[in-house]
Amino acid sequence: MGTRAPVVDHGPRTGARVALTFDADMTDGMLASLRAGRVKSYANLRILDLLEREQVPATFFLTGKWVRRYPDVTRRIAANPRFELANHTYGHAAFTAGCYDLPRLPVDELARDVAKTFEVIAPYGGRQTRYFRFPGLCHDAAALDALAPLGVTVVDGDVVSGDPFATAWKPLVRAVLDHVRPGSVVIMHVTEANAAMTDEALPHILAGLRERGLAPAPLSEVLAGG
Ligand SMILES: [Zn+2]
């Protein structure tokens, strides 16, 4: 006890707040696709445009490699007082065995990977947090033990939009609105080429939240409750 990083799925089920979270994955394979011109962008600026225009709070789980590839977009996120910055590993490797098809990091490198990612994100300032999300949400006792010294809170989420590699926006809207409740943490991606429907779904998700009397808030406020 006390030697394992805590894991949360959602905040208290009271009040009316929900957290919209956007993961910014980046792997060496994705960087190679960008360099080869196979994809245009892994930074969906239409999501940022919409959140800024509608003044919607959100939390971004950033990989170190994404931040290094998109420093201007990271600055834009950090400059928004409604946005929080969180950690999604350095290069989106798996922290456990059998995590989709992600290559695995050895257990003795996990803490260093996450610490290095904080070092990359921290200089951007803004609303920095100690929230951390595992690639593919894959974690086990060894991974949680390894991260305990960093003082992170592991945030999984209770509403999975299913936006990676989606080919239509309506199923995302349904997936979110069918499951969202007060205190929910909604998982989406800001990676455009790997999540091409998210910006089309987002206006409908925001409208559906309003209809349900739910209001997006920064993750820290949702987890604190109220
Ligand atoms: Zn991810």
Residues whose N, C-alpha, C, O or C-beta is under 5 A from the ligand:
A	BS01	ZN	D23 D25 P135 G136
